[in-house]
């Protein structure tokens, strides 16, 4: 039976993040991908100036009402970048209308990275995002977002014990699984650590750190994770595939970074397209594609 996700986030027309990442990747994993675009921007907000922003907040309840009339059903709901507190509230209502015991609700609390908020966000937005995380089954923050959700100071380095403590505190918000992305240890490992509070189990996956900063990697990770979970992969496998595909895509981008003019190179995002063959192979490890 065809699995189906709805993903709720913006369309950044250029720059490879949010919906332009989620659509091709989740589809490549054999999962139908419906969308609710929250805003249309000419580019994402990281590293560009002068971008346009068309707010689509008013469309969210209308799309939801139409779909409720149609009695649509989704196996997963995956949310990313949300542009306002009002949108967070509407998305919470959407969860109430469309999730049942079998629906996996995955929230990537997109707010910032490397200790800084993305343009347009204020720290009080974290309180709103926390209420959405409370309603999720799985949350996927990076360290910056975890610190914002927990109202903790951002640390640039942390130990395995710190990471475990943060994950426990994240599940105390109310979700059963928390996955911390962009976890980096002093020995060069870079990856993700997950905690499932009901079984009190941790799992993790790592690759070798690549010292380049690229935009959109969090969206790649969350898209693959969502596709894998909806395809019934165990948490450990979903985290492993998400880390491996994200790292493959970063490695595939390195040559372009040095070929393009220095100021333009970050604009073009991560070259995940050349790795879609790997993604299909990874997905075949847990389902018949
Ligand atoms: O990748 C997260 C993201 C999504 N959407 C928009 C963004 C960002 C990060 O900067 O600006 C519009």
Boltz pocket constraint, residues with backbone or C-beta under 6 A from the ligand:
constraints:
  - pocket:
      binder: B
      contacts: [[A, 10], [A, 12], [A, 17], [A, 18], [A, 41], [A, 43], [A, 44], [A, 45], [A, 46], [A, 81], [A, 110], [A, 118], [A, 215], [A, 216], [A, 218], [A, 219]]
      max_distance: 6.0
